[in-house]
Amino acid sequence: MQREYTIINAIGLHARPAARFVQHCKKMGGKITVTKGEKEVDATSITGVMQLGVHAQDTIRVKVQGDNEEQELQTLDTLGEMVDDRFGEQE
């Protein structure tokens, strides 16, 4: 299962929001990847996520392969909420 998200943080997916993103992915389990353009990385790797260079208004695609469809959907829903909330940042 996969979804696309547009990052709305003013300075993109820098260290703090990237860390929150990775922490959530680690908690959820399963195989989770994130793609920007042609580059795909393990979503549980802070180094990989940072190397994507996600800026404001960039679109990423998150693919989840979990134990069941409900878990995959929950992971994607929660990530969507985090993106909408700007990962807890004001700008």
C-alpha positions in Angstrom: 0.0 0.0 0.0 1.3 3.5 -0.8 0.5 7.2 -0.7 1.9 10.4 -1.8 2.4 13.4 0.5 3.4 17.0 -0.2 5.7 18.3 2.5 4.4 21.7 3.7 7.1 22.6 6.2 8.7 25.9 5.2 12.2 24.3 5.3 11.2 20.8 4.2 12.1 17.5 5.8 15.1 18.7 7.8 16.6 16.9 10.8 13.8 17.3 13.4 10.8 16.4 11.3 12.9 13.7 9.5 13.7 12.2 12.9 10.0 12.2 13.9 9.1 10.6 10.6 11.8 7.8 11.0 10.8 7.2 14.7 7.2 6.7 13.6 8.2 4.3 10.9 10.4 2.3 13.2 7.5 2.0 15.7 5.0 0.7 13.1 7.1 -2.2 11.9 7.0 -3.8 8.5 9.0 -2.7 5.5 8.5 1.0 4.8 10.2 2.9 2.0 10.1 6.6 1.0 10.7 7.8 -2.5 11.5 11.3 -3.9 11.8 11.3 -7.6 13.8 8.3 -8.7 15.5 7.7 -5.3 14.0 5.3 -2.8 15.3 4.7 0.7 14.5 2.8 3.9 12.1 5.0 5.9 13.6 3.8 9.1 17.0 5.2 8.2 17.5 8.8 9.3 20.6 9.0 7.0 18.6 7.7 4.0 15.6 10.1 4.6 18.0 13.1 5.0 19.8 12.2 1.8 16.6 12.5 -0.1 16.8 16.3 0.3 13.1 16.9 0.7 12.3 20.6 0.5 9.1 22.6 1.0 6.4 21.6 -1.5 8.3 18.4 -2.6 6.1 15.3 -3.0 7.3 12.0 -1.5 5.8 8.5 -1.9 5.6 6.2 1.1 5.2 2.5 0.5 4.3 0.2 3.5 4.5 -3.6 3.5 3.2 -4.7 6.9 1.7 -7.8 8.5 -1.8 -6.8 7.4 -3.7 -4.2 5.5 -5.1 -2.6 8.7 -1.5 -1.9 10.0 -0.4 -0.5 6.6 -3.4 1.8 6.5 -2.8 3.0 10.1 0.8 3.7 9.3 -0.1 5.8 6.2 -2.9 7.6 8.0 -0.7 8.6 10.9 2.1 9.7 8.5 -0.5 11.8 6.7 -1.6 13.5 10.0 2.1 14.2 10.8 2.6 15.8 7.4 -0.6 17.9 7.8 0.6 19.0 11.3 4.0 19.9 9.8 5.6 17.4 12.2 4.7 19.6 15.1 6.5 22.6 13.8 4.9 26.1 13.4 6.3 26.9 10.0 
